[in-house]
Amino acid sequence: MTQLLKSREMILTGAIVVLLGIVATRFPAFIAPSNLLGVFNDTSPLIILAIGQLVVILTKCIDLSVAATLALTGMVSAMLNVAFPDMPVVLILLIAVGLGTVLGAFNGVLVWKLGIPPIVVTLGTMTIYRGIIFLISDGKWVNSHEMSAAFKSVPRFEIGLPMLSWFAIVVVAIFYVAMTRTTLGRAFYAVGGNPHAAVYTGINVGRTQFWAFVFSGALAGLTGFLWVSRYAVAYVDIALGFELDVVAACVIGGIAISGGVGSVGGAVLGALFLGVIKNALPVVNISPFWQMAISGSAIIIAIAVNTRASRTKGRIILKKAEQAA
C-alpha cells in the first residue's frame, strides 16, 4: 500500500507538471517562479484545511463544516478587531484558533459520545455555524476600511515568502512529523484501517476520532483568521462551498474515503493540483465557475480509481488462494 501511495503521489506530481506545461503553451509567464509562488500562496488556505480534513478522513469520518467554521472564526476575528482595534493581533489569532478548536470538539463529541454519523453531524453544524454568523453580525459585512492596518498586514508580511505561505509550510511540517512519528498519528491510521483491531490494541476509536475533529477545527480557525485578514472582508457566505474543494484535494491526493490510507504529502499535492487549475482557468479563457464541476469530477474519478485498485488487490488474493487450494 505504501508503494501504491508513493506511486500515486508521483503520478499526481507528474500531472501537475503536465498541467503547468499545457498552460505555459498559452501563457508562458504562468510558470515564472514568482507566479508559481503566488499560486502556492493562493492555495495555502486550501492546503491548511486539507491537512485537517486528511486527519478526519483517515479515521473513517468526514468534516463538511470546515468552511462554515472558517467563516465563523473569520467573522469573530473581524468583529473583535473592529470592536477592539488596540487588541494585539496575536491574541485575535489565538482566539480564532481556540474558537475553531471548540467548534471542532463539538463535532467530535457528537460523533464520539452520541454515535451520530459524522456526515450528519457536520452537515448539521455547518448550517448552525452559518446561522450563528448571521446572528452575531446581523447579516452585515465587515469591510476593509473598518479593519486595522496591523490586522490586514499579517498574511501579507513577507520574510522571503508571504506569511500566509509560511503558515501553510509550518502546518505541513508539524503534521508530517505528527502523522509519521507520534503515537496519535499512528492511531489515526489504525482506527481508519481496522477499527476492530485498533480496539484490541488498546486504542479508543471514539476518542481518536474526537481528536481528529479537534485538529480539523483548530486548522479551520487558523484559516478563518488568515482568510479574513488577507481578503479584508467578512460576511455570512465566506468560503461558501469551499468544503467541496477541501474534500476534493484530499481524495485527489490519494486519501481513501474509507479511511486508513493517505499522507500529508498527498493532501498537499491534491490541494496544489486544484490551486493550479483555479489559477490557470482564467489564463486559458475558461470560466472559473467550471472549477466546481472540475472538483466534483475529480472526486468521482479519484474514488473510482481507489475502489478499482482495492478490488484488483482483492481478486489477486482470491486467485492465489484458489491456486493454492
KEFI-766020 format. One record per residue: x, y, z of N, C-alpha, C, O in turn. Coordinates in steps of 0.05 Angstrom, whole numbers, padded with zeros to 5 digits, always signed. Layout:
# KEFI-766020
XYZXYZXYZXYZ...
//
This chain:
# KEFI-766020
+00017-00024+00000+00000+00000+00000+00017+00025+00000+00010+00045-00013+00040+00024+00014+00058+00047+00015+00069+00053-00013+00071+00076-00021+00077+00031-00027+00087+00035-00054+00066+00047-00072+00072+00063-00089+00041+00037-00069+00019+00048-00086+00015+00078-00080+00011+00093-00099+00016+00085-00054+00011+00112-00047+00034+00130-00059+00028+00152-00069+00058+00120-00056+00081+00135-00067+00078+00139-00097+00084+00161-00107+00070+00118-00111+00067+00120-00140+00045+00140-00147+00048+00154-00166+00024+00141-00131+00003+00160-00136+00012+00188-00132+00005+00206-00147+00028+00192-00112+00039+00219-00107+00057+00227-00131+00057+00250-00139+00073+00208-00141+00090+00214-00164+00073+00220-00189+00079+00238-00204+00052+00204-00192+00034+00209-00215+00021+00236-00213+00018+00250-00233+00012+00243-00189-00001+00269-00185+00019+00292-00190+00013+00313-00202+00044+00288-00181+00065+00308-00186+00069+00311-00216+00071+00334-00226+00070+00288-00230+00072+00289-00259+00049+00303-00272+00053+00318-00292+00025+00298-00262+00001+00311-00273+00002+00341-00270-00006+00356-00287+00012+00350-00246+00015+00379-00242+00035+00391-00261+00031+00413-00272+00057+00377-00266+00078+00387-00284+00066+00389-00312+00071+00408-00326+00052+00368-00321+00040+00368-00347+00020+00391-00350+00019+00404-00370+00003+00395-00329-00016+00416-00330-00003+00443-00332-00012+00460-00347+00019+00447-00318+00034+00472-00320+00045+00475-00348+00046+00498-00359+00055+00453-00360+00065+00455-00387+00044+00463-00407+00049+00478-00425+00020+00452-00404-00002+00458-00422-00009+00488-00420-00013+00501-00440-00011+00497-00395-00018+00525-00391+00004+00543-00402-00002+00565-00413+00029+00535-00399+00051+00551-00408+00051+00554-00439+00062+00574-00449+00040+00536-00453+00038+00539-00482+00020+00562-00490+00023+00574-00512+00001+00568-00473-00017+00591-00478-00008+00616-00464-00013+00638-00475+00006+00613-00442+00014+00637-00426+00040+00630-00412+00039+00622-00389+00063+00633-00425+00089+00625-00414+00095+00637-00387+00109+00625-00370+00086+00661-00382+00092+00675-00356+00079+00660-00332+00087+00666-00309+00061+00642-00337+00047+00628-00315+00067+00612-00299+00063+00608-00275+00088+00601-00313+00106+00583-00299+00131+00598-00289+00151+00586-00280+00130+00625-00289+00152+00640-00278+00152+00635-00247+00131+00633-00235+00176+00633-00236+00178+00627-00207+00161+00645-00189+00148+00636-00171+00161+00671-00195+00145+00690-00179+00115+00683-00181+00101+00686-00161+00106+00676-00204+00078+00669-00207+00071+00643-00193+00050+00640-00181+00089+00623-00195+00084+00597-00182+00084+00601-00152+00068+00587-00138+00101+00619-00141+00100+00624-00112+00073+00638-00105+00062+00633-00084+00063+00654-00124+00037+00666-00119+00015+00646-00119-00004+00648-00103+00017+00626-00137-00003+00604-00137-00002+00589-00111-00023+00582-00099+00022+00583-00101+00025+00569-00075+00012+00586-00053-00002+00575-00036+00017+00612-00053+00006+00629-00033-00025+00629-00034-00038+00628-00013-00036+00630-00058-00065+00630-00061-00077+00603-00052-00099+00603-00042-00061+00582-00054-00071+00555-00047-00066+00549-00018-00076+00528-00008-00052+00565-00004-00045+00560+00024-00069+00554+00042-00068+00535+00058-00091+00570+00041-00114+00564+00057-00125+00536+00051-00133+00522+00070-00126+00528+00026-00135+00501+00019-00117+00480+00030-00126+00459+00039-00091+00485+00029-00071+00465+00039-00076+00461+00069-00076+00438+00079-00079+00483+00084-00083+00481+00113-00108+00465+00120-00108+00447+00137-00130+00471+00106-00155+00457+00111-00153+00428+00102-00165+00411+00115-00139+00423+00080-00137+00395+00071-00121+00378+00091-00127+00354+00093-00102+00390+00105-00088+00374+00125-00107+00366+00148-00106+00344+00157-00124+00385+00156-00143+00378+00177-00163+00357+00168-00170+00339+00183-00172+00360+00143-00191+00340+00132-00178+00313+00129-00191+00293+00133-00152+00313+00122-00138+00288+00120-00139+00272+00146-00145+00248+00145-00134+00285+00168-00135+00272+00194-00162+00260+00200-00165+00238+00210-00183+00275+00193-00210+00266+00198-00217+00242+00180-00228+00222+00190-00211+00244+00154-00217+00222+00136-00202+00197+00142-00212+00175+00139-00178+00199+00152-00162+00176+00160-00177+00159+00181-00173+00135+00182-00194+00172+00197-00208+00157+00219-00236+00148+00210-00253+00142+00227-00240+00147+00184-00266+00138+00173-00288+00159+00178-00312+00152+00179-00281+00184+00181-00301+00205+00184-00298+00226+00162-00281+00223+00144-00314+00246+00163-00312+00269+00144-00322+00294+00158-00341+00292+00174-00310+00316+00152-00318+00342+00164-00327+00361+00143-00311+00373+00129-00353+00364+00140-00365+00382+00120-00369+00410+00131-00380+00427+00118-00362+00414+00156-00366+00440+00169-00342+00458+00168-00342+00480+00180-00320+00449+00155-00295+00465+00156-00298+00493+00145-00287+00512+00156-00312+00495+00123-00316+00522+00111-00333+00540+00129-00328+00564+00131-00353+00528+00141-00370+00544+00160-00355+00552+00185-00358+00574+00195-00337+00534+00194-00320+00540+00217-00301+00563+00210-00297+00581+00225-00290+00561+00186-00273+00583+00175-00288+00609+00175-00278+00629+00184-00312+00608+00165-00328+00633+00163-00335+00645+00190-00333+00669+00194-00342+00628+00209-00350+00638+00236-00326+00649+00250-00327+00671+00262-00303+00635+00250-00280+00645+00264-00269+00670+00250-00259+00688+00263-00272+00671+00224-00263+00695+00209-00280+00719+00217-00270+00741+00221-00306+00715+00218-00324+00737+00226-00319+00746+00254-00318+00770+00259-00315+00727+00273-00309+00735+00300-00283+00751+00302-00281+00770+00316-00263+00742+00286-00237+00756+00286-00241+00785+00276-00230+00803+00288-00256+00788+00254-00260+00814+00243-00276+00832+00262-00269+00856+00266-00296+00821+00275-00312+00837+00293-00296+00845+00318-00300+00867+00329-00279+00827+00328-00262+00834+00350-00243+00857+00343-00238+00875+00359-00232+00855+00319-00213+00876+00310-00227+00903+00308-00215+00924+00314-00252+00903+00299-00267+00928+00296-00275+00939+00323-00273+00963+00329-00284+00921+00341-00293+00930+00368-00270+00938+00386-00272+00956+00402-00247+00924+00383-00223+00930+00399-00199+00933+00381-00182+00915+00380-00197+00955+00368-00175+00959+00349-00147+00958+00361-00128+00954+00346-00145+00962+00387-00119+00961+00400-00112+00933+00410-00090+00929+00421-00130+00914+00407-00124+00887+00416-00102+00875+00399-00102+00877+00374-00081+00863+00411-00059+00851+00396-00069+00831+00375-00087+00814+00381-00059+00832+00352-00067+00814+00330-00062+00785+00338-00077+00767+00331-00040+00781+00352-00033+00753+00360-00055+00742+00378-00062+00718+00376-00067+00759+00395-00088+00750+00413-00113+00743+00397-00126+00723+00403-00119+00759+00376-00142+00753+00359-00137+00726+00345-00156+00710+00342-00113+00722+00336-00106+00697+00322-00110+00673+00341-00122+00653+00333-00101+00676+00366-00105+00654+00385-00134+00649+00391-00142+00626+00395-00150+00670+00393-00179+00667+00398-00192+00652+00374-00209+00635+00378-00183+00659+00350-00194+00646+00326-00188+00616+00326-00205+00599+00321-00163+00609+00333-00155+00581+00334-00170+00567+00357-00179+00544+00354-00172+00581+00379-00186+00569+00402-00216+00564+00396-00226+00543+00403-00229+00584+00383-00257+00580+00376-00260+00557+00356-00278+00541+00358-00242+00556+00336-00243+00534+00317-00240+00507+00331-00253+00487+00324-00222+00506+00351-00218+00482+00366-00243+00473+00381-00250+00450+00381-00257+00493+00393-00282+00487+00407-00303+00477+00388-00317+00457+00394-00306+00489+00365-00325+00481+00345-00319+00453+00335-00337+00436+00331-00293+00447+00330-00285+00420+00322-00291+00400+00344-00300+00378+00338-00285+00408+00369-00291+00390+00391-00320+00383+00394-00328+00361+00401-00337+00403+00388-00366+00399+00389-00374+00377+00369-00390+00359+00375-00363+00379+00344-00368+00358+00325-00358+00331+00335-00372+00310+00333-00334+00331+00347-00323+00306+00356-00338+00293+00379-00341+00268+00379-00349+00309+00397-00365+00298+00419-00391+00285+00408-00399+00264+00418-00404+00298+00389-00428+00287+00378-00423+00260+00364-00439+00242+00366-00400+00258+00351-00393+00233+00338-00385+00212+00358-00393+00189+00356-00369+00220+00378-00358+00201+00397-00379+00192+00417-00383+00168+00421-00391+00211+00431-00409+00204+00453-00437+00196+00445-00450+00179+00458-00447+00209+00423-00475+00203+00415-00476+00183+00392-00498+00173+00385-00453+00177+00380-00453+00158+00358-00467+00167+00333-00477+00150+00317-00470+00193+00329-00483+00203+00305-00464+00202+00282-00440+00209+00285-00472+00193+00258-00454+00191+00235-00441+00218+00229-00455+00239+00230-00415+00219+00224-00401+00244+00220-00412+00262+00198-00413+00286+00201-00422+00250+00177-00433+00266+00155-00458+00281+00164-00463+00303+00155-00474+00268+00181-00498+00280+00191-00491+00303+00211-00502+00325+00210-00472+00297+00229-00464+00317+00248-00453+00342+00235-00462+00364+00241-00435+00339+00216-00422+00362+00204-00440+00377+00184-00437+00401+00180-00459+00363+00172-00479+00377+00156-00496+00395+00174-00503+00417+00167-00503+00384+00197-00519+00400+00216-00504+00423+00227-00514+00446+00228-00479+00419+00236-00463+00441+00248-00455+00461+00227-00452+00485+00233-00452+00452+00202-00447+00471+00180-00469+00492+00179-00463+00516+00176-00493+00483+00180-00516+00502+00179-00517+00519+00205-00523+00542+00204-00512+00506+00228-00513+00520+00253-00492+00543+00253-00498+00565+00261-00468+00536+00245-00446+00556+00246-00452+00580+00227-00447+00603+00234-00463+00574+00204-00471+00595+00185-00493+00613+00197-00493+00637+00194-00511+00600+00211-00533+00615+00224-00522+00633+00246-00532+00655+00249-00503+00623+00261-00491+00639+00283-00477+00664+00271-00479+00686+00283-00465+00661+00248-00452+00684+00236-00473+00706+00230-00468+00729+00236-00495+00698+00219-00516+00717+00213-00526+00730+00239-00532+00755+00239-00529+00715+00260-00540+00726+00285-00521+00746+00297-00529+00767+00306-00495+00740+00298-00476+00758+00312-00469+00782+00295-00462+00803+00305-00473+00780+00268-00466+00802+00251-00491+00817+00241-00489+00838+00229-00514+00806+00247-00539+00817+00237-00540+00818+00206-00553+00835+00194-00525+00800+00194-00524+00798+00165-00507+00820+00152-00506+00822+00128-00493+00836+00168-00477+00857+00157-00448+00848+00151-00438+00829+00162-00435+00863+00133-00408+00858+00126-00389+00874+00144-00396+00894+00155-00365+00863+00147-00343+00878+00159-00323+00884+00136-00312+00865+00125-00320+00909+00130-00304+00917+00106-00276+00925+00113-00269+00929+00137-00260+00928+00093-00232+00934+00096-00226+00960+00112-00209+00960+00129-00242+00981+00107-00237+01006+00120-00242+01006+00150-00234+01023+00165-00257+00985+00159-00263+00982+00187-00241+00967+00202-00239+00968+00227-00224+00952+00187-00203+00936+00200-00178+00952+00203-00172+00970+00188-00162+00945+00224-00137+00958+00229-00116+00950+00209-00117+00928+00197-00096+00967+00205-00075+00960+00186-00059+00936+00195-00050+00920+00179-00055+00934+00222-00039+00911+00232-00054+00885+00227-00041+00865+00221-00080+00885+00230-00096+00861+00226-00094+00852+00197-00091+00828+00192-00095+00870+00178-00094+00863+00150-00066+00856+00140-00063+00844+00119-00046+00864+00155-00019+00860+00145-00007+00833+00151+00013+00825+00140-00020+00818+00170-00008+00792+00178-00002+00773+00155+00021+00765+00152-00022+00766+00139-00016+00746+00117+00001+00758+00095+00012+00743+00079+00003+00785+00093+00017+00797+00072+00047+00803+00079+00063+00807+00061+00053+00803+00104+00080+00809+00113+00099+00788+00102+00094+00764+00103+00121+00796+00090+00139+00778+00076+00165+00774+00090+00178+00793+00099+00173+00749+00093+00200+00741+00101+00210+00722+00080+00211+00698+00085+00217+00732+00057+00223+00715+00034+00197+00707+00020+00195+00710-00004+00179+00697+00035+00152+00690+00026+00131+00704+00043+00138+00712+00065+00107+00708+00033+00086+00719+00049+00080+00701+00073+00084+00677+00072+00072+00713+00095+00067+00698+00120+00045+00677+00115+00046+00656+00129+00027+00682+00097+00006+00662+00092+00019+00636+00082+00011+00615+00090+00039+00638+00065+00053+00615+00055+00068+00601+00078+00069+00577+00080+00081+00617+00095+00096+00606+00117+00077+00591+00137+00085+00570+00147+00054+00601+00141+00034+00587+00159+00029+00559+00147+00028+00540+00162+00024+00558+00121+00019+00532+00108+00043+00514+00110+00039+00490+00116+00066+00524+00106+00090+00507+00107+00094+00496+00135+00101+00473+00138+00091+00513+00155+00094+00504+00183+00073+00483+00191+00080+00463+00204+00048+00487+00182+00027+00468+00188+00034+00441+00175+00031+00420+00187+00043+00442+00150+00050+00417+00136+00073+00403+00151+00072+00378+00154+00093+00418+00159+00116+00405+00173+00108+00393+00199+00116+00371+00206+00091+00408+00215+00083+00397+00241+00067+00372+00238+00071+00352+00252+00048+00372+00219+00031+00349+00216+00045+00325+00203+00038+00302+00207+00065+00331+00186+00081+00309+00175+00095+00294+00198+00094+00269+00198+00107+00309+00216+00120+00296+00239+00100+00282+00256+00104+00259+00265+00077+00295+00262+00057+00284+00279+00045+00258+00268+00040+00239+00283+00041+00257+00241+00028+00234+00229+00048+00210+00226+00040+00187+00224+00074+00216+00225+00093+00195+00219+00110+00188+00243+00123+00167+00243+00110+00205+00264+00129+00200+00286+00115+00198+00314+00129+00194+00334+00089+00202+00315+00076+00202+00341+00056+00179+00344+00046+00168+00324+00050+00172+00369+00031+00151+00374+00003+00158+00364-00011+00142+00353-00005+00183+00369-00031+00192+00360-00034+00191+00329-00054+00183+00319-00013+00198+00315-00013+00197+00286-00017+00168+00277-00033+00164+00258-00003+00150+00289-00007+00121+00282-00035+00112+00289-00046+00094+00276-00046+00123+00311-00073+00115+00319-00094+00123+00298-00113+00109+00293-00090+00147+00286-00108+00156+00265-00109+00135+00242-00131+00128+00233-00086+00126+00234-00085+00106+00213-00097+00079+00222-00112+00066+00206-00092+00071+00246-00102+00046+00256-00132+00046+00258-00145+00026+00251-00144+00068+00268-00173+00070+00271-00186+00069+00244-00207+00056+00241-00175+00082+00224-00187+00081+00198-00182+00056+00183-00199+00046+00168-00159+00044+00187-00152+00019+00173-00168-00005+00182-00178-00020+00166-00169-00008+00209-00184-00031+00220-00192-00023+00248-00178-00029+00267-00216-00011+00252-00224-00002+00279-00227-00024+00299-00222-00020+00322-00235-00048+00289-00238-00070+00308-00212-00079+00319-00209-00084+00343-00192-00082+00301-00165-00089+00311-00153-00067+00328-00139-00073+00347-00160-00042+00322-00150-00019+00338-00159-00021+00367-00144-00015+00385-00184-00030+00371-00195-00033+00398-00179-00054+00413-00173-00050+00437-00172-00076+00400-00157-00097+00414-00128-00088+00421-00116-00100+00439-00118-00068+00408-00091-00058+00414-00093-00036+00435-00072-00024+00443-00117-00030+00445-00119-00011+00467-00126+00018+00457-00125+00036+00473-00132+00021+00432-00138+00048+00421-00168+00053+00425-00185+00037+00417-00175+00076+00436-00202+00084+00438-00211+00098+00412-00202+00120+00406-00227+00084+00396-00234+00094+00369-00249+00120+00371-00242+00139+00356-00269+00122+00388-00284+00147+00391-00267+00171+00399-00270+00193+00388-00249+00166+00419-00232+00188+00428-00213+00197+00405-00207+00221+00402-00203+00178+00390-00185+00184+00368-00199+00201+00347-00187+00220+00336-00223+00193+00341-00239+00209+00322-00245+00237+00332-00245+00256+00317-00250+00238+00359-00254+00264+00371-00230+00283+00367-00234+00306+00359-00206+00273+00371-00182+00289+00368-00178+00297+00338-00167+00318+00333-00186+00280+00320-00185+00287+00292-00202+00311+00286-00193+00329+00271-00226+00312+00297-00243+00335+00293-00232+00360+00307-00236+00382+00297-00220+00357+00329-00207+00379+00343-00186+00392+00326-00185+00417+00324-00169+00376+00314-00147+00386+00297-00159+00400+00273-00150+00421+00264-00180+00388+00261-00192+00399+00238-00204+00427+00244-00202+00446+00229-00217+00429+00267-00229+00454+00276-00208+00475+00281-00212+00498+00274-00186+00467+00294-00165+00486+00300-00153+00498+00275-00148+00522+00273-00148+00480+00255-00137+00490+00230-00157+00507+00214-00149+00526+00201-00183+00501+00217-00203+00517+00204-00204+00545+00217-00208+00565+00204-00200+00545+00244-00200+00571+00258-00176+00588+00249-00179+00612+00245-00153+00575+00247-00129+00589+00237-00134+00600+00209-00127+00623+00203-00146+00584+00192-00151+00592+00164-00172+00615+00163-00170+00632+00146-00191+00614+00182-00211+00635+00182-00199+00662+00188-00205+00682+00175-00180+00663+00207-00166+00688+00213-00150+00697+00188-00152+00721+00180-00135+00679+00177-00118+00686+00154-00134+00695+00130-00127+00713+00115-00157+00681+00126-00174+00687+00103-00185+00716+00104-00183+00731+00085-00196+00722+00128-00209+00749+00131-00188+00771+00131-00192+00792+00119-00166+00766+00144-00145+00787+00145-00132+00791+00117-00124+00813+00110-00131+00770+00101-00119+00773+00075-00138+00787+00055-00130+00806+00042-00163+00778+00055-00182+00790+00036-00196+00815+00047-00210+00828+00033-00191+00821+00073-00201+00845+00086-00231+00849+00083-00240+00871+00077-00246+00827+00086-00275+00828+00086-00286+00804+00100-00274+00782+00098-00308+00807+00115-00321+00785+00128-00351+00787+00124-00362+00809+00127-00363+00765+00117-00392+00765+00113-00402+00736+00116-00386+00718+00120-00429+00733+00116-00441+00707+00123-00431+00684+00104-00426+00662+00113-00429+00690+00079-00424+00669+00059-00394+00666+00052-00387+00657+00030-00376+00674+00071-00348+00669+00066-00343+00640+00060-00352+00622+00074-00327+00635+00039-00318+00607+00032-00342+00588+00029-00339+00564+00034-00365+00598+00020-00388+00581+00016-00381+00560-00005-00373+00567-00027-00385+00534+00001-00379+00513-00017-00350+00504-00018-00343+00486-00032-00333+00517-00002-00305+00511-00002-00299+00483+00009-00278+00472+00003-00317+00472+00025-00313+00445+00035-00311+00425+00013-00297+00404+00016-00323+00430-00010-00320+00411-00033-00292+00411-00043-00281+00389-00049-00279+00434-00044-00251+00435-00053-00233+00421-00033-00214+00408-00041-00239+00424-00007-00223+00411+00013-00224+00380+00011-00204+00367+00011-00248+00370+00008-00251+00341+00005-00239+00332-00022-00225+00311-00022-00242+00347-00043-00231+00340-00069-00200+00339-00067-00188+00321-00078-00188+00359-00053-00159+00359-00050-00149+00333-00037-00129+00322-00045-00164+00325-00017-00156+00300-00003-00159+00276-00020-00140+00259-00022-00182+00273-00033-00187+00249-00049-00168+00248-00073-00157+00227-00080-00164+00271-00086-00145+00272-00109-00117+00265-00099-00101+00253-00114-00110+00272-00075-00084+00266-00064-00080+00237-00054-00060+00231-00042-00100+00220-00059-00097+00192-00052-00107+00184-00025-00102+00162-00016-00121+00202-00011-00132+00195+00015-00158+00180+00011-00177+00190-00002-00159+00156+00021-00182+00139+00017-00205+00147+00035-00202+00150+00059-00229+00151+00023-00253+00159+00038-00260+00137+00058-00272+00143+00079-00252+00112+00052-00258+00090+00071-00240+00091+00095-00244+00075+00114-00220+00108+00096-00203+00112+00119-00177+00096+00118-00175+00076+00104-00158+00104+00135-00134+00089+00139-00112+00092+00118-00090+00082+00123-00117+00105+00096-00097+00108+00075-00095+00138+00067-00115+00151+00062-00071+00148+00066-00066+00175+00058-00041+00186+00071-00029+00174+00088-00033+00209+00061-00009+00222+00072-00011+00252+00071-00027+00263+00055+00005+00265+00086+00006+00294+00086+00015+00304+00058+00004+00323+00048+00035+00291+00047+00044+00298+00020+00022+00296-00001+00020+00313-00018+00006+00275+00001-00015+00272-00018-00036+00294-00016-00045+00304-00036-00043+00302+00009-00062+00323+00013-00051+00350+00001-00066+00365-00011-00026+00355+00005-00014+00379-00005-00014+00379-00036-00021+00399-00048-00007+00357-00048-00007+00355-00077-00035+00358-00088-00039+00371-00109-00054+00346-00075-00082+00349-00084-00091+00377-00083-00105+00387-00102-00084+00392-00062-00091+00420-00060-00077+00436-00081-00089+00454-00093-00051+00431-00086-00036+00445-00107-00048+00440-00135-00048+00458-00151-00057+00416-00140-00069+00409-00165-00093+00426-00170-00097+00438-00192-00111+00429-00150-00134+00446-00152-00127+00475-00154-00139+00491-00168-00106+00483-00139-00097+00510-00139-00087+00519-00167-00092+00541-00176-00072+00501-00180-00062+00507-00207-00086+00509-00226-00086+00528-00243-00105+00491-00224-00129+00493-00241-00143+00519-00237-00151+00533-00256-00148+00526-00212-00163+00551-00206-00149+00576-00217-00162+00593-00228-00122+00576-00215-00107+00599-00225-00104+00598-00255-00100+00619-00268-00105+00574-00267-00099+00572-00296-00124+00577-00312-00122+00585-00335-00148+00571-00301-00172+00574-00317-00176+00601-00330-00182+00603-00354-00173+00623-00315-00176+00649-00327-00155+00654-00349-00160+00668-00369-00131+00643-00345-00109+00647-00365-00116+00635-00392-00109+00646-00413-00130+00612-00391-00137+00598-00416-00165+00605-00425-00177+00591-00441-00176+00626-00413-00203+00636-00421-00225+00616-00416-00243+00613-00432-00223+00603-00393-00245+00585-00384-00257+00597-00359-00242+00605-00341-00283+00598-00357-00296+00610-00334-00288+00596-00308-00288+00571-00307-00281+00611-00287-00274+00599-00261-00297+00583-00249-00292+00566-00231-00321+00588-00258-00344+00573-00248-00342+00543-00255-00356+00526-00242-00325+00536-00274-00321+00508-00281-00305+00494-00259-00304+00469-00259-00293+00509-00241-00277+00496-00220-00294+00477-00204-00284+00455-00196-00318+00485-00197-00336+00467-00181-00341+00441-00196-00340+00420-00183-00346+00443-00222-00351+00419-00238-00326+00402-00239-00327+00377-00237-00303+00415-00242-00278+00400-00243-00272+00386-00216-00263+00363-00215-00277+00400-00194-00272+00389-00167-00290+00364-00163-00281+00344-00154-00316+00367-00170-00334+00344-00167-00326+00321-00184-00327+00298-00175-00319+00326-00209-00310+00305-00227-00285+00291-00216-00282+00267-00218-00266+00307-00206-00242+00296-00195-00247+00278-00171-00234+00257-00168-00266+00285-00154-00273+00268-00132-00283+00241-00142-00274+00220-00132-00302+00241-00161-00313+00216-00172-00291+00199-00184-00290+00175-00179-00274+00211-00201-00253+00196-00214-00233+00185-00194-00226+00161-00196-00225+00201-00174-00206+00191-00155-00217+00168-00138-00203+00149-00133-00243+00171-00130-00255+00149-00114-00257+00124-00131-00253+00102-00122-00264+00127-00157-00266+00104-00175-00239+00090-00177-00238+00066-00177-00218+00106-00179-00191+00094-00181-00184+00080-00156-00173+00057-00156-00190+00092-00132-00184+00079-00107-00199+00053-00104-00188+00033-00095-00225+00053-00111-00242+00029-00109-00232+00007-00128-00230-00016-00120-00224+00015-00152-00214-00005-00171-00189-00018-00162-00184-00042-00165-00171-00001-00150-00146-00012-00140-00151-00032-00118-00137-00053-00116-00170-00025-00100-00176-00043-00078-00188-00070-00088-00181-00091-00078-00206-00068-00107-00218-00092-00118-00198-00109-00132-00199-00134-00130-00179-00097-00147-00159-00112-00161-00142-00128-00141-00136-00151-00146-00135-00115-00119-00119-00128-00099-00134-00152-00088-00122-00173-00083-00160-00148-00083-00176-00170-00072-00177-00193-00090-00176-00216-00081-00181-00188-00117-00183-00210-00136-00157-00226-00138-00157-00250-00141-00134-00212-00135-00108-00226-00137-00105-00245-00113-00096-00267-00116-00113-00235-00089-00111-00252-00066-00128-00277-00068-00119-00299-00062-00153-00273-00078-00171-00296-00081-00160-00315-00102-00162-00340-00098-00149-00304-00123-00139-00321-00145-00116-00339-00134-00114-00362-00140-00098-00326-00118-00076-00341-00107-00086-00363-00088-00075-00385-00087-00107-00356-00073-00118-00375-00054-00129-00399-00068-00127-00422-00059-00143-00394-00091-00155-00416-00106-00133-00434-00118-00136-00458-00118-00111-00421-00128-00090-00437-00139-00076-00454-00118-00068-00477-00123-00074-00443-00093-00061-00458-00072-00079-00482-00064-00069-00503-00056-00106-00478-00066-00124-00500-00058-00123-00522-00079-00136-00542-00076
//
